[in-house]
């Protein structure tokens, strides 16, 4: 069964495109996209240091372009995944009345990590650490969806 999954972070240049890239490499039968709660980087490729870190794990992000999350995404996707609690709150602020599309934190799919969010490597500079968390959570997410 194929699902339509949207990964969301703040600017859509680090965490959410990395999550989309990791997920589509692991589960190509699903439809994916990523977006940011803010539109600052709309049309731009993922941040170069994130692309380099992902490429080191054989994940190619070069075809992705940032876009801003919008209310219509609730109808376009079966599942929306946020990277932190602020992303989740911003997503929920745009939820249309009566819509029941599930919204979850990515790290909820990797409770063994003890992480309650994926730290933003744009600020922390820890691109590999973010990718470690993303990979663990994507493993849990794919197991959940394919169960």
C-alpha positions as CSV (number, residue, x, y, z in Angstrom):
1,X,0.0,0.0,0.0
2,X,1.3,3.4,-0.9
3,X,1.0,6.4,1.4
4,X,1.4,10.2,0.7
5,X,3.7,11.6,3.4
6,X,4.8,15.2,3.9
7,X,7.8,16.0,6.1
8,X,7.8,19.5,7.6
9,X,10.4,21.7,9.4
10,X,11.0,25.4,9.7
11,X,12.7,26.4,6.5
12,X,12.6,23.2,4.4
13,X,16.3,23.3,3.7
14,X,17.8,20.9,6.3
15,X,15.7,18.5,8.3
16,X,12.5,18.0,6.2
17,X,14.3,17.5,2.9
18,X,16.8,15.1,4.6
19,X,13.8,13.2,6.1
20,X,12.2,13.1,2.6
21,X,15.4,11.9,1.0
22,X,16.1,9.2,3.6
23,X,12.5,8.0,3.5
24,X,12.2,7.8,-0.3
25,X,15.5,5.9,-0.4
26,X,14.2,3.4,2.1
27,X,10.5,3.2,0.9
28,X,10.3,4.4,-2.7
29,X,6.8,3.0,-3.1
30,X,5.4,5.8,-1.1
31,X,4.8,9.4,-2.4
32,X,6.8,12.0,-0.5
33,X,7.3,15.7,-0.3
34,X,8.7,18.2,2.2
35,X,7.8,21.8,3.2
36,X,8.7,24.5,5.7
37,X,6.4,26.3,8.0
38,X,8.1,29.5,6.8
39,X,8.6,30.5,3.2
40,X,12.0,32.2,3.5
41,X,13.8,29.6,1.2
42,X,11.0,28.8,-1.2
43,X,12.5,27.5,-4.5
44,X,15.9,26.9,-3.1
45,X,17.7,23.6,-2.9
46,X,18.6,22.0,0.5
47,X,21.4,23.7,2.4
48,X,24.7,22.7,1.0
49,X,26.2,21.2,4.2
50,X,23.1,19.0,4.6
51,X,23.4,17.9,1.0
52,X,27.0,16.9,1.6
53,X,26.2,15.0,4.8
54,X,23.3,13.2,3.1
55,X,25.5,12.4,0.1
56,X,28.0,10.8,2.5
57,X,25.2,8.3,3.3
58,X,24.3,7.8,-0.4
59,X,21.2,10.1,-0.1
60,X,20.8,12.5,-2.9
61,X,18.8,15.7,-2.1
62,X,19.9,17.7,-5.1
63,X,16.5,17.5,-6.9
64,X,14.5,18.9,-4.0
65,X,13.4,22.5,-3.7
66,X,12.0,24.3,-0.6
67,X,8.3,25.3,-0.4
68,X,6.0,26.6,2.3
69,X,3.5,24.4,4.1
70,X,-0.1,25.4,3.4
71,X,-3.6,24.3,4.5
72,X,-4.2,22.4,1.3
73,X,-1.4,20.0,2.3
74,X,-3.9,18.5,4.8
75,X,-5.9,17.2,1.8
76,X,-2.9,16.2,-0.4
77,X,-1.3,13.9,2.2
78,X,-2.3,10.9,4.3
79,X,0.3,11.7,7.0
80,X,2.2,14.9,8.0
81,X,5.4,14.6,9.9
82,X,7.0,17.5,11.8
83,X,10.5,17.7,13.1
84,X,9.8,19.6,16.4
85,X,6.9,20.8,18.6
86,X,7.0,24.3,17.1
87,X,6.6,22.8,13.6
88,X,3.7,20.7,14.9
89,X,2.0,23.8,16.4
90,X,2.5,25.8,13.2
91,X,1.0,22.9,11.1
92,X,-2.0,22.6,13.4
93,X,-2.6,26.3,13.2
94,X,-3.4,25.8,9.5
95,X,-5.6,22.7,9.9
96,X,-8.9,23.2,8.2
97,X,-12.0,22.7,10.3
98,X,-13.1,19.0,10.2
99,X,-9.8,17.7,8.7
100,X,-8.4,14.6,10.4
101,X,-5.1,14.0,8.6
102,X,-2.7,12.6,11.3
103,X,0.2,14.9,12.3
104,X,3.1,13.3,14.2
105,X,6.6,14.1,15.4
106,X,9.2,12.2,13.4
107,X,11.0,11.2,16.6
108,X,7.8,9.5,17.9
109,X,8.8,6.7,15.5
110,X,12.2,6.2,17.2
111,X,11.5,6.2,21.0
112,X,14.7,4.3,21.6
113,X,16.7,7.4,20.8
114,X,15.2,9.3,23.7
115,X,14.9,12.4,21.4
116,X,11.8,14.5,21.5
117,X,12.7,16.4,18.3
118,X,15.2,16.6,15.5
119,X,17.5,19.5,16.4
120,X,17.9,22.0,13.5
121,X,21.4,21.5,12.1
122,X,21.2,24.9,10.4
123,X,21.8,26.3,14.0
124,X,23.5,23.3,15.7
125,X,25.9,22.6,12.8
126,X,25.4,18.9,13.7
127,X,24.3,17.5,10.3
128,X,25.4,14.0,11.0
129,X,23.6,13.9,14.3
130,X,20.4,15.1,12.7
131,X,20.8,12.4,10.0
132,X,21.3,9.8,12.7
133,X,18.0,10.7,14.3
134,X,16.2,11.0,11.0
135,X,17.5,7.5,9.9
136,X,16.4,5.9,13.1
137,X,12.9,7.5,13.0
138,X,12.5,6.7,9.3
139,X,13.2,3.1,10.1
140,X,10.4,3.1,12.7
141,X,8.1,5.0,10.3
142,X,8.5,2.6,7.5
143,X,8.0,-0.4,9.8
144,X,4.8,1.3,11.1
145,X,3.5,2.0,7.6
146,X,4.3,-1.4,6.2
147,X,2.9,-3.3,9.1
